[in-house]
Every structure is written in C-alpha cells, then in structure tokens.
Amino acid sequence: MKKKYLLYIVSTIVIVTSLVLIREKTLKNNLETVTKAYEKLIDSRGDVEYVKVTKNDGSYEEYYKDSETAIEQRDEYNKNNELKVREIFHKNEGKMSSIYNENGKFEGSTTILSPQIAKENKELENISLMESMSNQYTTKYLKDKFKKVKNEDSSVTEYKSKTAKIYINKDTDTITKVESIHPSGKSEVIEYKKLKKGEKDLFRIDAKNNSNIDLSNVKLKEYMQEDINYENVKG
C-alpha cells in the first residue's frame, strides 16, 4: 500500500513537472514567433508605410511614409473623425507644410527648415516608419508571456499576454496590430500596413481626408526657420 502511494506521488510529480515544462516551452515558442514577426515588420521596406494609432478616447493619428522619396505625412483626428491637423514633411527638400483647424476654419503654413535642422532630418530618412513607431508602441511588450488564442479573423493569428494582444498576418508573418490591455477596458490600438503607391491620395496638403473636408482653398503662408543655438538651449 505504501509502495502504491509513493508511486502515485512520484507519477503526479512527473506529470506536473512535464506540464510545467511543456507550458514554459510553449510560451517560449510563442514569444519567438512574436519577436520574429516584429523583426520582419521593421526590416521590411516597400512602397508606402502606414501606421495608425488609436488612443483610449477614440481620437487617432495616421502616419504615412514613402520610403523612396522620404516624404512623410501625419493626420490627426478627434474622436468624431474630424481632421484636426495635417503635416507633410519633405525631407529631401527641407520643408514642412501643415494645416490646422483654427476655430472651425483651416489655416496653414509651409516652413522652410534651416540648413542645420534639414540636415539632421535628412540623416533620419533611412529609418523606416515601422521601426520608429514600433519602438515607441510595440517593443515594450516583447518580454511578455504570450498565449495563442482563437480569433474569428482567419487572416491573423492572435497572441495575448497580460498587457497586450498582438495580431500577426498569416500571409506576411508580420505584426499587423497591437492592442494594449487596460483594467478600464479602454485600449490603445496600433495598426501597421504597407500600401501600394497610388492606393491612397497622399502627400498633398489638400488631399482627401476621413472627415471629407475640402482643403483646396487653404492658403499656406511661408516661413523661414532659424538655426537653433543648442548652447543657448542648454542654458
């Protein structure tokens, strides 16, 4: 009887240990899959990079970058889907154009960057939009323990940790969406995508926007930016 009892304890310990090891191996494999999908995302180059950041309150920002021309665009919307700000950076030309909603009316300007600032911006043009945005919003989750969970969308594989949900596109094996998890139930959502040139009207200040506001009549005032004296800034 004592032998049977000891055998039962030993077998139970073996089973529990095996389950723990299997679980740890599964978690490790899941993290490796997520990490590879992240690396593939930031290494990829192509046509137009697109990132959408949706905040907890429903407001959102859309970022675009043409990796060939180094032109970037940022559109900011409120929770009612109304355009607040549009910025277009022409790094090769050293200028930035922007429009903004001023008391219900859009106004705009073009700033010719100082040679110093233009040079610094140009040095950053080879960093992909995917890399810079994922460094800000995604890398912080790459040490989490992820479980693979079912998702109704057959085009993605979903991994979930205590702090985030990460979605991987099955066709490209890259991260396509990251959703933070908050106790309040409200979450911040980051979406990554590649667009083909011509797929969306981009890099014009009067291009179509999600709120369907006509921007063709906005006049851009031109300004020259002065060099920044970093010694003065440091005090």
C-alpha positions as CSV (number, residue, x, y, z in Angstrom):
1,M,0.0,0.0,0.0
2,K,2.9,2.3,0.9
3,K,4.6,1.5,-2.4
4,K,1.5,2.3,-4.4
5,Y,1.1,5.6,-2.5
6,L,4.8,6.5,-3.2
7,L,4.4,5.6,-6.9
8,Y,1.3,7.7,-7.1
9,I,3.2,10.7,-5.6
10,V,6.1,10.2,-7.9
11,S,3.9,9.9,-11.0
12,T,2.0,13.0,-10.0
13,I,5.2,15.0,-9.6
14,V,6.4,13.8,-13.0
15,I,3.1,14.8,-14.7
16,V,3.1,18.2,-13.1
17,T,6.7,18.8,-13.9
18,S,6.1,17.7,-17.5
19,L,3.1,20.1,-17.8
20,V,5.1,23.0,-16.4
21,L,8.0,22.3,-18.9
22,I,5.5,22.0,-21.8
23,R,3.9,25.3,-20.8
24,E,7.2,27.1,-20.5
25,K,8.3,25.7,-23.9
26,T,5.0,26.8,-25.5
27,L,5.4,30.3,-24.0
28,K,9.0,30.5,-25.2
29,N,7.9,29.4,-28.7
30,N,5.1,31.9,-28.8
31,L,7.4,34.8,-27.8
32,E,9.9,33.7,-30.5
33,T,7.1,33.8,-33.1
34,V,6.0,37.3,-31.9
35,T,9.6,38.5,-31.9
36,K,10.3,37.2,-35.5
37,A,7.1,38.9,-36.7
38,Y,8.3,42.1,-35.1
39,E,11.7,41.8,-36.7
40,K,10.2,41.1,-40.1
41,L,8.0,44.1,-39.7
42,I,10.8,46.6,-39.0
43,D,13.1,45.0,-41.6
44,S,10.6,45.2,-44.4
45,R,10.8,48.0,-47.0
46,G,8.4,48.9,-49.7
47,D,6.1,51.4,-51.3
48,V,4.3,53.4,-48.6
49,E,4.4,52.5,-44.9
50,Y,1.3,53.2,-42.9
51,V,0.7,53.3,-39.1
52,K,-2.5,54.1,-37.3
53,V,-2.5,54.9,-33.6
54,T,-6.0,54.9,-31.9
55,K,-6.0,56.4,-28.5
56,N,-8.1,55.4,-25.5
57,D,-10.6,58.3,-26.1
58,G,-11.2,57.3,-29.7
59,S,-9.1,60.0,-31.3
60,Y,-6.4,58.8,-33.7
61,E,-3.4,59.6,-35.8
62,E,-2.4,58.2,-39.2
63,Y,1.2,58.2,-40.3
64,Y,2.5,57.6,-43.9
65,K,6.0,57.4,-45.3
66,D,7.1,56.9,-48.9
67,S,10.4,55.1,-48.4
68,E,11.6,56.0,-51.8
69,T,11.0,59.8,-51.7
70,A,11.3,60.1,-47.9
71,I,8.1,62.2,-47.8
72,E,6.1,61.7,-44.6
73,Q,2.5,62.6,-43.6
74,R,0.7,62.8,-40.3
75,D,-3.0,63.3,-40.0
76,E,-4.6,63.8,-36.6
77,Y,-8.3,63.2,-36.0
78,N,-10.6,63.7,-33.0
79,K,-13.0,61.0,-31.7
80,N,-15.7,62.3,-34.1
81,N,-13.5,61.5,-37.1
82,E,-12.8,65.2,-37.8
83,L,-9.4,66.3,-39.1
84,K,-7.5,68.5,-36.6
85,V,-4.0,68.6,-38.1
86,R,-2.2,67.5,-41.2
87,E,1.6,67.7,-41.5
88,I,3.6,66.8,-44.6
89,F,7.4,66.6,-44.3
90,H,9.5,66.8,-47.5
91,K,12.9,65.8,-46.0
92,N,14.8,65.9,-49.3
93,E,13.5,69.5,-49.9
94,G,14.0,70.6,-46.3
95,K,10.5,71.8,-45.7
96,M,7.3,71.1,-43.8
97,S,3.7,72.0,-44.7
98,S,0.9,71.9,-42.2
99,I,-2.8,72.8,-41.8
100,Y,-4.8,73.0,-38.6
101,N,-8.3,73.7,-37.5
102,E,-8.5,77.2,-36.0
103,N,-11.9,77.9,-34.6
104,G,-13.7,75.9,-37.3
105,K,-11.6,77.2,-40.1
106,F,-8.5,75.6,-41.6
107,E,-5.3,77.6,-41.8
108,G,-1.9,76.5,-43.0
109,S,1.8,77.2,-43.4
110,T,4.9,76.0,-45.1
111,T,8.2,76.2,-43.1
112,I,11.5,76.1,-44.9
113,L,13.7,74.3,-42.5
114,S,17.1,75.8,-41.5
115,P,20.1,74.0,-43.1
116,Q,21.0,72.7,-39.7
117,I,17.6,71.1,-39.0
118,A,17.1,70.0,-42.6
119,K,20.5,68.1,-42.4
120,E,19.5,66.4,-39.1
121,N,16.2,65.3,-40.5
122,K,17.8,64.0,-43.7
123,E,20.1,61.8,-41.6
124,L,17.0,60.1,-40.2
125,E,15.3,59.4,-43.5
126,N,16.6,55.8,-43.8
127,I,14.9,54.8,-40.5
128,S,11.6,53.1,-41.5
129,L,8.3,54.4,-40.2
130,M,7.6,50.9,-38.9
131,E,10.7,50.8,-36.9
132,S,10.4,54.2,-35.3
133,M,6.7,53.7,-34.4
134,S,7.1,50.1,-33.2
135,N,10.0,51.2,-31.0
136,Q,7.5,53.6,-29.3
137,Y,4.5,51.4,-29.1
138,T,5.4,47.7,-29.5
139,T,8.9,46.7,-28.2
140,K,7.8,47.2,-24.6
141,Y,5.6,44.1,-25.0
142,L,8.3,41.8,-26.4
143,K,9.2,40.4,-22.9
144,D,5.7,39.3,-22.1
145,K,4.4,35.8,-21.8
146,F,2.0,35.2,-24.7
147,K,-0.7,32.6,-25.2
148,K,-2.0,31.8,-28.6
149,V,-5.8,32.4,-28.6
150,K,-8.6,31.8,-31.1
151,N,-9.6,34.7,-33.4
152,E,-12.6,34.9,-35.7
153,D,-10.5,36.6,-38.4
154,S,-8.9,33.8,-40.3
155,S,-6.2,36.1,-41.8
156,V,-4.4,36.7,-38.5
157,T,-3.0,34.7,-35.6
158,E,-3.6,36.3,-32.2
159,Y,-1.3,36.2,-29.2
160,K,-2.3,37.5,-25.8
161,S,-0.4,38.5,-22.7
162,K,-1.5,40.3,-19.5
163,T,-0.7,43.7,-21.1
164,A,-1.3,43.3,-24.8
165,K,-2.8,41.5,-27.7
166,I,-0.6,41.1,-30.8
167,Y,-2.0,40.1,-34.2
168,I,0.2,38.5,-36.9
169,N,-0.8,38.5,-40.5
170,K,-0.7,34.9,-41.7
171,D,0.3,35.8,-45.3
172,T,3.2,38.1,-44.4
173,D,4.2,36.7,-41.0
174,T,4.5,40.3,-39.7
175,I,2.7,42.1,-36.9
176,T,-0.3,43.9,-38.2
177,K,-1.9,45.2,-35.0
178,V,-1.1,45.7,-31.3
179,E,-3.8,46.3,-28.7
180,S,-2.9,47.3,-25.2
181,I,-4.9,45.9,-22.3
182,H,-6.1,48.3,-19.6
183,P,-8.1,47.4,-16.5
184,S,-10.7,50.1,-17.5
185,G,-11.4,48.1,-20.7
186,K,-10.2,51.0,-22.9
187,S,-7.3,50.2,-25.1
188,E,-4.7,51.9,-27.3
189,V,-4.5,50.2,-30.8
190,I,-1.6,50.4,-33.2
191,E,-2.1,49.1,-36.8
192,Y,0.7,48.5,-39.3
193,K,0.2,48.2,-43.0
194,K,2.0,48.5,-46.4
195,L,0.2,50.5,-49.1
196,K,0.9,50.4,-52.8
197,K,1.7,53.7,-54.4
198,G,-1.5,55.3,-55.8
199,E,-3.6,53.2,-53.5
200,K,-4.5,56.4,-51.5
201,D,-4.2,60.0,-52.4
202,L,-1.3,61.1,-50.3
203,F,1.4,63.8,-49.7
204,R,-0.7,66.7,-50.8
205,I,-2.0,69.2,-48.2
206,D,-5.4,69.3,-50.0
207,A,-5.7,65.5,-50.4
208,K,-8.9,63.8,-49.3
209,N,-9.3,63.1,-45.6
210,N,-11.5,61.0,-43.5
211,S,-13.8,63.9,-42.5
212,N,-14.4,64.8,-46.1
213,I,-13.5,68.5,-45.5
214,D,-12.5,70.4,-48.7
215,L,-8.9,71.7,-48.1
216,S,-8.4,73.1,-51.6
217,N,-8.9,76.7,-50.6
218,V,-6.4,76.7,-47.7
219,K,-3.6,79.2,-48.3
220,L,-0.2,78.3,-47.0
221,K,1.9,81.1,-45.5
222,E,5.6,80.6,-45.9
223,Y,8.1,80.9,-43.2
224,M,11.9,80.6,-42.9
225,Q,13.2,78.7,-39.9
226,E,16.2,80.0,-38.0
227,D,19.0,77.7,-36.8
228,I,18.8,76.6,-33.2
229,N,21.6,77.6,-31.0
230,Y,22.0,74.5,-28.8
231,E,24.3,76.3,-26.4
232,N,21.5,78.8,-25.6
233,V,19.0,75.9,-25.3
234,K,21.3,74.2,-22.7
235,G,21.4,77.4,-20.8
